[in-house]
Amino acid sequence: MADDAGARGGFRGGFGSGGRGRGRGRGRGRGRGRGARGKADDKEWVPVTKLGRLVKDMKIKSLEEIYLYSLPIKESEIIDFFLGSSLKDEVLKIMPVQKQTRAGQRTRFKAFVAIGDYNGHVGLGVKCSKEVATAIRGAIILAKLSIVPVRRGYWGNKIGKPHTVPCKVTGRCGSVLVRLIPAPRGTGIVSAPVPKKLLTMAGIDDCYTSARGCTATLGNFAKATFDAISKTYSYLTPDLWKETIFAKSPYQVSVIFFKMRSLKLLSVCMIKWLQLGFYLLKVGMNSCW
């Protein structure tokens, strides 16, 4: 679907528009409600990693199980499998970048895409490409791969659902430093537009923010905010001071599954080789006659 946006002129703003574009890159909620644009509709997913095979065969029940054992996610389809239609993405900015070569200047387009389910999961992707549509598509895939769980908490009494960040957290990228501070219920998100989008996608309702440095650099501003959000699970607060119960990782539990799969593949290969041998024998006998 990213190709459609390129065909419709997703970057009609030119160089003088500050890189915002007029289509999906406007950054005013245009990208919301469109679902996961990076997903192929007709093709069936064929996993190529151990984790992907476990997910497709329903050996792993939730995304939190993957985060619990810190398993690296290398296929964006894993995120689609668990979050699916609840994922929404938004193009934060599309900016032209140039490189000086012998032949002259080479211009490419850099896309910043935020993705989230508005309920505790958020990701940020950055991709550079010769075409706008390709950059957006690549940024969506990278944003899915970078999705992190967001811990939410309370400002005062623990009444109702968690609504803000659990403690003060700080993120940094370049000269930009972003600090997220818990806020009372009903405050809303008090911040600049870029952190507000990321915090909203993360499912945080109330939050104070503080920023310093060159916040006009949107890329660093977004990365610093994402860094701060991802640190919400870094602090071990007293309510998490429980005895650690060590359990086997999904890879260890599913050893038999992988062995059976390898035996099945081996048997298929042997059958193929036997069929090929019989065919060659038959051809040889026919040539003798």
C-alpha positions in Angstrom: 0.0 0.0 0.0 3.0 2.2 0.4 3.4 2.0 -3.4 -0.1 3.6 -3.8 1.0 6.5 -1.7 4.0 7.0 -3.9 1.8 7.0 -7.0 -0.6 9.5 -5.4 2.3 11.8 -4.7 3.1 11.1 -1.0 6.0 13.7 -1.3 4.6 16.6 -3.2 6.0 19.2 -0.9 9.4 19.5 -2.5 12.5 20.8 -0.8 11.0 24.0 0.5 8.3 22.3 2.5 10.5 21.3 5.4 10.3 17.7 4.2 6.8 17.2 5.4 5.1 16.2 2.2 1.4 16.5 1.6 0.2 12.9 1.6 0.8 10.5 4.4 3.8 12.4 5.6 1.9 15.3 6.9 2.1 14.1 10.4 -1.4 15.3 11.5 -3.0 11.9 12.1 -3.2 11.0 8.4 -1.5 7.7 9.1 -3.9 6.7 11.9 -6.5 4.1 11.3 -4.9 2.6 8.2 -3.7 -0.5 9.8 -0.3 -2.1 9.1 0.6 -0.9 5.7 3.8 -3.0 5.3 1.9 -6.3 5.3 1.5 -8.3 2.0 -2.2 -9.3 1.5 -2.0 -12.4 -0.7 1.3 -14.1 0.1 1.4 -16.7 2.9 4.1 -16.1 5.5 6.9 -18.7 5.3 9.0 -18.2 8.4 12.8 -18.4 8.0 13.9 -18.2 11.7 13.4 -20.5 14.6 11.3 -18.0 16.4 9.1 -17.5 13.3 8.5 -21.2 13.0 7.5 -21.4 16.7 5.2 -18.5 16.3 3.4 -19.8 13.2 3.0 -23.3 14.8 1.4 -21.6 17.9 4.2 -22.8 20.3 4.5 -19.2 21.5 1.3 -17.7 22.7 2.0 -14.0 23.1 4.5 -11.2 22.3 5.3 -10.8 26.0 6.7 -14.4 26.0 9.3 -13.3 23.4 10.2 -10.2 25.4 10.5 -12.2 28.7 13.3 -14.3 27.2 14.9 -11.4 25.2 14.6 -13.3 21.9 15.6 -11.2 18.9 12.7 -10.6 16.4 14.1 -10.7 12.9 10.8 -11.1 11.0 8.2 -8.3 10.9 5.5 -10.9 10.2 5.9 -12.0 13.9 4.6 -8.6 15.0 1.8 -8.8 12.5 0.8 -12.3 13.8 0.4 -11.1 17.3 -0.8 -7.4 17.0 -2.3 -7.6 13.5 -5.0 -5.0 12.8 -4.5 -3.2 16.1 -1.2 -1.7 14.8 -1.4 1.8 13.4 1.5 3.6 11.8 2.2 7.3 11.0 4.9 8.9 8.9 6.5 11.5 11.1 8.7 13.1 8.4 10.1 12.5 4.9 13.3 14.5 4.3 15.7 14.6 1.3 19.3 13.9 2.1 22.2 14.4 -0.4 25.6 12.9 -1.0 28.3 14.5 -3.1 29.7 12.1 -5.7 32.0 12.5 -8.8 28.9 12.7 -11.0 27.3 15.3 -8.8 24.8 15.2 -5.9 22.9 12.0 -5.2 19.5 12.7 -3.5 17.7 10.1 -1.5 14.7 10.3 0.8 14.7 9.5 4.5 11.5 8.4 6.2 10.7 8.4 9.9 7.8 6.2 10.8 6.2 5.6 14.2 4.1 2.5 14.8 2.0 1.3 17.8 -1.2 -0.3 19.0 -2.2 2.5 21.5 -2.0 -0.2 24.2 1.5 -0.8 25.5 3.5 -1.4 22.3 5.4 1.2 20.2 8.2 1.2 17.6 10.2 3.7 15.6 11.7 3.0 12.1 14.1 5.1 10.0 14.9 4.2 6.4 16.6 5.9 3.5 15.9 5.1 -0.2 15.9 6.5 -3.7 12.1 6.5 -3.8 9.7 7.8 -1.2 7.4 4.8 -1.3 10.4 2.4 -0.8 11.7 4.4 2.1 8.2 4.4 3.8 7.8 0.6 3.3 11.3 -0.1 4.7 10.7 2.3 7.7 7.5 0.5 8.5 9.3 -2.9 8.5 12.1 -1.5 10.7 9.5 0.1 13.1 7.8 -3.3 13.5 11.2 -5.0 14.3 12.0 -2.3 16.9 8.7 -2.5 18.8 9.1 -2.5 22.6 6.7 -3.1 25.5 5.8 0.0 27.4 5.3 -0.1 31.2 2.6 2.1 32.5 1.9 3.1 36.1 0.1 5.6 38.4 0.7 9.1 39.6 -0.9 8.7 43.0 -3.3 6.1 44.3 -3.6 2.9 42.2 -7.2 3.5 41.1 -8.4 2.3 37.7 -6.1 1.4 34.9 -2.5 2.5 34.6 -2.5 5.9 32.8 1.0 7.4 33.0 4.7 6.5 33.1 5.7 4.5 36.3 8.6 6.8 37.1 10.8 9.6 35.7 12.7 8.3 32.7 15.2 10.0 30.4 16.2 9.3 26.8 19.0 10.8 24.8 20.0 11.0 21.1 22.6 13.4 19.9 22.2 16.7 21.7 18.5 16.0 22.5 17.6 14.9 26.0 13.9 14.0 26.7 12.6 13.5 30.2 9.2 11.9 30.9 7.5 12.7 34.2 4.4 11.1 35.7 1.3 13.3 35.7 -2.1 13.2 37.4 -5.1 11.5 35.7 -6.8 13.9 33.3 -3.7 16.1 32.6 -3.1 14.7 29.1 0.2 14.7 27.4 2.0 18.0 27.9 4.7 17.9 25.2 5.7 18.9 21.7 3.9 17.3 18.7 6.6 14.6 18.1 6.8 13.1 21.6 3.0 13.4 21.9 2.5 11.1 18.9 4.9 8.5 20.2 3.4 8.6 23.7 -0.1 8.4 22.4 0.8 5.4 20.3 2.4 3.8 23.4 -0.9 4.0 25.2 0.1 6.7 27.7 -2.7 9.1 28.6 -1.1 11.5 31.0 2.5 12.7 31.0 4.7 15.8 31.6 7.8 16.1 29.4 11.0 18.1 29.5 13.3 18.5 26.5 16.7 20.2 26.0 19.1 20.4 23.1 18.4 20.9 19.4 14.8 19.6 19.3 14.3 21.1 15.8 16.1 18.0 14.6 13.0 15.8 14.4 14.9 12.5 13.9 16.9 12.9 17.1 13.9 14.2 19.0 11.9 11.1 18.0 14.7 8.8 18.8 15.3 10.4 22.2 11.6 10.0 23.1 11.6 6.4 21.9 14.7 5.7 24.0 12.9 7.2 27.1 9.8 5.1 26.5 11.8 1.9 26.1 13.5 2.5 29.5 10.2 2.2 31.4 10.9 -1.5 31.9 14.6 -0.8 32.8 13.9 0.3 36.4 13.4 -2.4 38.9 10.8 -0.8 41.2 10.0 -2.4 44.6 6.9 -4.1 43.3 9.1 -6.2 41.0 11.4 -7.4 43.9 10.2 -10.9 43.7 12.1 -14.2 43.7 13.1 -15.0 40.1 11.7 -18.3 38.9 13.9 -19.5 36.1 12.1 -21.3 33.3 13.2 -22.8 30.1 13.2 -20.6 27.0 10.9 -21.5 24.1 13.9 -22.8 22.1 14.7 -25.3 24.9 11.1 -26.4 25.3 10.6 -26.9 21.6 13.7 -29.0 20.9 11.6 -32.0 20.0 9.5 -29.9 17.6 12.7 -28.8 15.8 14.0 -32.4 15.8 10.8 -33.7 14.3 10.9 -30.9 11.7 14.4 -31.8 10.7 13.6 -35.5 10.4 10.6 -34.6 8.3 12.7 -32.5 6.0 15.3 -35.3 5.8 12.7 -37.9 4.9 11.3 -35.6 2.2 14.9 -35.1 0.8 15.5 -38.9 0.8 12.3 -39.5 -1.1 13.3 -36.9 -3.7 16.7 -38.5 -4.1 15.2 -41.9 -4.5 12.7 -40.6 -7.1 15.6 -39.0 -8.9 17.6 -42.2 -8.8 14.8 -44.3 -10.1 14.2 -41.8 -12.9 17.9 -41.8 -13.9 18.0 -45.7 -13.8 14.9 -45.8 -16.0 16.4 -43.3 -18.5 19.6 -45.4 -18.5 17.8 -48.6 -19.2 15.8 -47.0 -22.0 18.9 -45.7 -23.7 20.5 -49.2 -23.5 17.5 -50.7 -25.3 
